[in-house]
Each structure stands twice: as C-alpha cells, then as structure tokens.
Amino acid sequence: MQTAKMERILRIIASLYDGYRKPAVTQVQEEHRDPFKVLVSTMLSLRTRDAVTAEASAALFARAGTARELAALPENELMAAVRRVNYFRTKALNIKKVAAIVATRGGVPDSLEGLLALPGVGRKTANLVLTLGFGAYGICVDTHVHRLTNRMGMVATRTPGETEFALRATLPRRWWLQINDLLVVWGQNVCLPRNPKCATCAVRDLCEGPVS
C-alpha cells in the first residue's frame, strides 16, 4: 500500500477516535502520567481483555502505588489483585521482579534495549512504554495492529515482529506514537476479528482487503 493511502486511513480513524473508549493502558497513562504504571499495566494486558486489564491495574495500584511499594507487596496479595488476568501467576512474579529492579535503579529504563532486559518484557510492551510512558518513538504492534495492517493491505507479514519492522520501514514517524491506540480502538469497535463492520466502516473505500 502506498504511504499516502496509509496516512489517509490513519487520519480518518484519528478523526473518529474520541468517539470510542480509549485502550486501558492509555487510560492509565492519562490518569497517572507514570511510566512505571504504564509498564505494569502493559504487562498485565498481554492476552487479556481491556476491561480486565483496567480492573486489575486499578486493584493493584490501590495496594501499591510505587515500584518500591509493589516490590515489597507479598506475592499472595499481588496475585489476588491481578487474579482475573490471563497467566496471572507468571505476570505477578515478573511484575514483582521488575518493580524491584525499577526501585533499585530509580526509574523505568527509557530505551528499547533497557526495557527488553526486564523480566517478562517483550517488544510490544517495550514499544508501548516508550510511546505512552515517555513520548519517545516506537511502534507497538499488538494483535490488533498486526491483524488490521495485514487485513487493510498496509503490510503483508506473518508475525507481529515482522509487522513492526515493515511499519518502521514505511510508516512516517509522525504516526509511530499513535498507530497502536488508533488501530486498537478500530479493531475493538469496527474492524472486528470476526464479522467486521465493513458496510459502515469509514475507511472501507481505502481498505485493500485481506492479504493472501
């Protein structure tokens, strides 16, 4: 897909964005303005519905509002707070380890390499912390971004990792910080995994359809 068409799609979605509920991690950032809480919420969000992520994040931060407090929180209390998220035991243990590291070093790493060195942090999480937590350039590719960019014809890739690097090569940097928020909202409300609302989709005429 030509870059100009990609940008037209994103501009249209951006113009409609405020009409939908924002992603859970974006809400955490807007409420707290804290890279650590963005990091923790993103770790909780992996393979978990947004509503559950929001609930678990609020429950956890009510018990521990800082990295030092979370690192000191007993494991059973931590697990109880996030029990509804998928893989809660593994996530809780990784979050506790990350909290201890962040408390010791005095802050969340602000580089991709530094974030990837943390337990349980992959490229999706690292990129989202960079873009939301620090306002730094990155491209966060979750299941929605991977699915929609392929479905619309922006890229032709097999994995989220391939999608990230394809977008890094073709997407103008002015969209890097926004693309995850925009496509998560669109994927949750319009371009659904099953039965997408193509008939009423605002970008229908620009969409190139599924990539074979």
Kinemage of the C-alpha trace (Angstrom):
@kinemage 1
@onewidth
@group {chain A} dominant
@subgroup {mainchain}
@vectorlist {calphas} color= white
{ca met a 1} P 0.000 0.000 0.000
{ca gln a 2} L 1.229 3.484 -0.820
{ca thr a 3} L 2.272 5.621 2.125
{ca ala a 4} L -0.226 8.336 1.198
{ca lys a 5} L -3.109 5.870 1.417
{ca met a 6} L -1.875 4.556 4.786
{ca glu a 7} L -1.866 8.094 6.110
{ca arg a 8} L -5.366 8.788 4.782
{ca ile a 9} L -6.656 5.719 6.639
{ca leu a 10} L -4.992 6.778 9.877
{ca arg a 11} L -6.218 10.374 9.560
{ca ile a 12} L -9.801 9.179 9.174
{ca ile a 13} L -9.538 6.834 12.158
{ca ala a 14} L -7.882 9.595 14.197
{ca ser a 15} L -10.780 11.946 13.424
{ca leu a 16} L -13.209 9.386 14.907
{ca tyr a 17} L -11.008 8.208 17.789
{ca asp a 18} L -12.591 10.360 20.506
{ca gly a 19} L -15.954 8.700 19.891
{ca tyr a 20} L -14.713 5.417 21.343
{ca arg a 21} L -13.428 4.240 24.718
{ca lys a 22} L -9.651 4.533 24.901
{ca pro a 23} L -7.470 1.441 25.498
{ca ala a 24} L -6.918 0.532 29.147
{ca val a 25} L -3.186 1.315 29.202
{ca thr a 26} L -3.810 4.703 27.583
{ca gln a 27} L -6.301 5.451 30.348
{ca val a 28} L -3.655 4.514 32.938
{ca gln a 29} L -1.177 6.908 31.333
{ca glu a 30} L -3.680 9.762 31.199
{ca glu a 31} L -4.681 9.226 34.835
{ca his a 32} L -1.250 8.711 36.390
{ca arg a 33} L 1.397 10.088 33.970
{ca asp a 34} L 3.776 7.453 35.300
{ca pro a 35} L 5.972 5.244 33.043
{ca phe a 36} L 6.116 2.590 35.778
{ca lys a 37} L 2.344 2.223 35.893
{ca val a 38} L 2.232 2.139 32.098
{ca leu a 39} L 4.810 -0.661 32.207
{ca val a 40} L 2.901 -2.689 34.793
{ca ser a 41} L -0.451 -2.231 33.050
{ca thr a 42} L 1.035 -3.263 29.731
{ca met a 43} L 2.491 -6.405 31.290
{ca leu a 44} L -0.958 -7.207 32.702
{ca ser a 45} L -2.634 -6.560 29.347
{ca leu a 46} L -0.901 -9.331 27.399
{ca arg a 47} L -3.565 -11.744 26.112
{ca thr a 48} L -6.129 -10.136 28.396
{ca arg a 49} L -9.277 -8.159 27.607
{ca asp a 50} L -9.097 -4.407 28.108
{ca ala a 51} L -11.815 -4.303 30.761
{ca val a 52} L -9.978 -6.905 32.843
{ca thr a 53} L -6.672 -5.062 32.412
{ca ala a 54} L -8.254 -1.838 33.677
{ca glu a 55} L -9.792 -3.574 36.682
{ca ala a 56} L -6.593 -5.425 37.612
{ca ser a 57} L -4.439 -2.310 37.203
{ca ala a 58} L -6.717 -0.271 39.461
{ca ala a 59} L -6.800 -3.029 42.088
{ca leu a 60} L -3.033 -3.390 42.082
{ca phe a 61} L -2.246 0.329 42.204
{ca ala a 62} L -4.680 0.725 45.108
{ca arg a 63} L -2.413 -1.636 47.064
{ca ala a 64} L 0.933 -0.387 45.774
{ca gly a 65} L 1.359 2.936 44.025
{ca thr a 66} L 5.129 2.931 43.501
{ca ala a 67} L 7.787 0.491 42.382
{ca arg a 68} L 9.167 0.263 45.923
{ca glu a 69} L 5.724 -0.482 47.378
{ca leu a 70} L 4.976 -3.071 44.711
{ca ala a 71} L 8.332 -4.788 45.202
{ca ala a 72} L 7.524 -5.095 48.915
{ca leu a 73} L 3.981 -6.355 48.356
{ca pro a 74} L 3.565 -10.016 49.407
{ca glu a 75} L 3.161 -12.345 46.431
{ca asn a 76} L -0.232 -13.589 47.603
{ca glu a 77} L -1.595 -10.026 47.734
{ca leu a 78} L -0.153 -9.205 44.329
{ca met a 79} L -1.668 -12.335 42.788
{ca ala a 80} L -5.023 -11.669 44.426
{ca ala a 81} L -5.144 -8.197 42.887
{ca val a 82} L -4.457 -9.410 39.341
{ca arg a 83} L -6.112 -12.833 39.511
{ca arg a 84} L -8.528 -12.151 36.652
{ca val a 85} L -5.838 -11.532 34.013
{ca asn a 86} L -4.612 -14.447 31.937
{ca tyr a 87} L -1.398 -16.091 33.217
{ca phe a 88} L -1.699 -14.038 36.410
{ca arg a 89} L 0.857 -16.065 38.385
{ca thr a 90} L 3.642 -15.619 35.831
{ca lys a 91} L 2.761 -11.955 35.318
{ca ala a 92} L 2.664 -11.273 39.056
{ca leu a 93} L 6.106 -12.797 39.599
{ca asn a 94} L 7.597 -10.870 36.674
{ca ile a 95} L 5.988 -7.618 37.817
{ca lys a 96} L 7.430 -8.079 41.308
{ca lys a 97} L 10.903 -8.638 39.823
{ca val a 98} L 10.546 -5.609 37.557
{ca ala a 99} L 9.371 -3.451 40.470
{ca ala a 100} L 12.463 -4.400 42.462
{ca ile a 101} L 14.739 -3.526 39.538
{ca val a 102} L 12.999 -0.194 38.909
{ca ala a 103} L 13.063 0.700 42.608
{ca thr a 104} L 16.788 -0.067 42.791
{ca arg a 105} L 17.771 1.885 39.680
{ca gly a 106} L 15.447 4.785 40.464
{ca gly a 107} L 13.228 4.660 37.415
{ca val a 108} L 11.983 2.782 34.375
{ca pro a 109} L 14.517 2.384 31.548
{ca asp a 110} L 13.776 4.840 28.747
{ca ser a 111} L 15.374 2.865 25.922
{ca leu a 112} L 14.183 -0.152 23.966
{ca glu a 113} L 17.256 -2.122 24.970
{ca gly a 114} L 16.847 -1.280 28.649
{ca leu a 115} L 13.186 -2.235 28.669
{ca leu a 116} L 13.791 -5.515 26.830
{ca ala a 117} L 16.284 -6.503 29.530
{ca leu a 118} L 13.488 -6.540 32.140
{ca pro a 119} L 11.829 -9.876 33.068
{ca gly a 120} L 8.679 -10.588 31.065
{ca val a 121} L 9.094 -7.578 28.762
{ca gly a 122} L 8.941 -8.153 25.003
{ca arg a 123} L 8.924 -5.771 22.065
{ca lys a 124} L 5.204 -4.974 22.285
{ca thr a 125} L 5.483 -3.944 25.934
{ca ala a 126} L 8.764 -2.088 25.446
{ca asn a 127} L 7.459 -0.089 22.499
{ca leu a 128} L 4.233 0.837 24.285
{ca val a 129} L 6.139 2.058 27.340
{ca leu a 130} L 8.378 4.143 25.095
{ca thr a 131} L 5.473 5.738 23.212
{ca leu a 132} L 2.960 6.151 26.038
{ca gly a 133} L 5.236 6.398 29.059
{ca phe a 134} L 7.975 8.568 27.585
{ca gly a 135} L 6.540 10.035 24.379
{ca ala a 136} L 9.503 8.503 22.524
{ca tyr a 137} L 9.434 6.982 19.067
{ca gly a 138} L 8.458 3.335 18.795
{ca ile a 139} L 5.875 1.197 17.041
{ca cys a 140} L 3.842 -1.026 19.332
{ca val a 141} L 2.397 -3.960 17.413
{ca asp a 142} L -0.207 -5.946 19.302
{ca thr a 143} L -2.760 -8.372 17.880
{ca his a 144} L -4.975 -5.545 16.591
{ca val a 145} L -2.177 -3.687 14.796
{ca his a 146} L -0.861 -6.911 13.244
{ca arg a 147} L -4.332 -8.039 12.148
{ca leu a 148} L -5.586 -4.711 10.808
{ca thr a 149} L -2.472 -3.660 8.935
{ca asn a 150} L -2.482 -7.001 7.145
{ca arg a 151} L -6.236 -7.030 6.563
{ca met a 152} L -6.229 -3.497 5.143
{ca gly a 153} L -3.209 -4.181 2.962
{ca met a 154} L -0.739 -1.869 4.677
{ca val a 155} L 1.706 -4.762 5.136
{ca ala a 156} L 1.959 -8.430 4.204
{ca thr a 157} L 3.579 -10.111 7.192
{ca arg a 158} L 3.273 -13.322 9.174
{ca thr a 159} L 4.150 -12.211 12.693
{ca pro a 160} L 3.826 -9.086 14.878
{ca gly a 161} L 7.613 -8.771 14.820
{ca glu a 162} L 7.651 -8.677 11.027
{ca thr a 163} L 4.810 -6.151 11.102
{ca glu a 164} L 6.748 -3.832 13.409
{ca phe a 165} L 9.782 -3.753 11.139
{ca ala a 166} L 7.661 -3.413 7.987
{ca leu a 167} L 5.926 -0.389 9.506
{ca arg a 168} L 9.229 1.080 10.674
{ca ala a 169} L 10.342 0.969 7.028
{ca thr a 170} L 7.193 2.506 5.510
{ca leu a 171} L 5.163 4.447 8.084
{ca pro a 172} L 6.082 8.133 8.552
{ca arg a 173} L 7.391 8.736 12.066
{ca arg a 174} L 4.610 11.184 12.887
{ca trp a 175} L 2.289 8.170 13.176
{ca trp a 176} L 4.529 5.902 15.244
{ca leu a 177} L 3.248 7.095 18.615
{ca gln a 178} L -0.408 6.950 17.569
{ca ile a 179} L -0.811 3.854 15.459
{ca asn a 180} L -1.323 1.421 18.332
{ca asp a 181} L -4.043 3.499 20.014
{ca leu a 182} L -5.808 4.148 16.710
{ca leu a 183} L -5.835 0.562 15.492
{ca val a 184} L -6.643 -0.953 18.891
{ca val a 185} L -9.764 1.223 19.062
{ca trp a 186} L -10.664 0.432 15.436
{ca gly a 187} L -10.050 -3.277 15.940
{ca gln a 188} L -12.185 -3.395 19.077
{ca asn a 189} L -15.116 -1.469 17.631
{ca val a 190} L -15.188 -1.636 13.829
{ca cys a 191} L -12.687 -3.989 12.188
{ca leu a 192} L -13.560 -6.909 14.433
{ca pro a 193} L -11.725 -10.252 14.160
{ca arg a 194} L -14.970 -11.901 13.094
{ca asn a 195} L -17.785 -10.144 11.245
{ca pro a 196} L -16.029 -6.808 10.741
{ca lys a 197} L -18.396 -3.892 10.177
{ca cys a 198} L -17.263 -3.292 6.604
{ca ala a 199} L -20.612 -1.926 5.428
{ca thr a 200} L -20.375 1.061 7.775
{ca cys a 201} L -16.575 1.359 8.012
{ca ala a 202} L -15.288 4.882 7.381
{ca val a 203} L -12.155 3.574 5.626
{ca arg a 204} L -13.901 0.920 3.527
{ca asp a 205} L -13.025 2.590 0.214
{ca leu a 206} L -9.330 2.712 1.122
{ca cys a 207} L -9.064 -0.814 2.538
{ca glu a 208} L -7.434 -3.299 0.177
{ca gly a 209} L -8.966 -6.295 1.911
{ca pro a 210} L -7.272 -9.418 3.285
{ca val a 211} L -3.715 -10.047 2.175
{ca ser a 212} L -3.381 -13.516 0.617
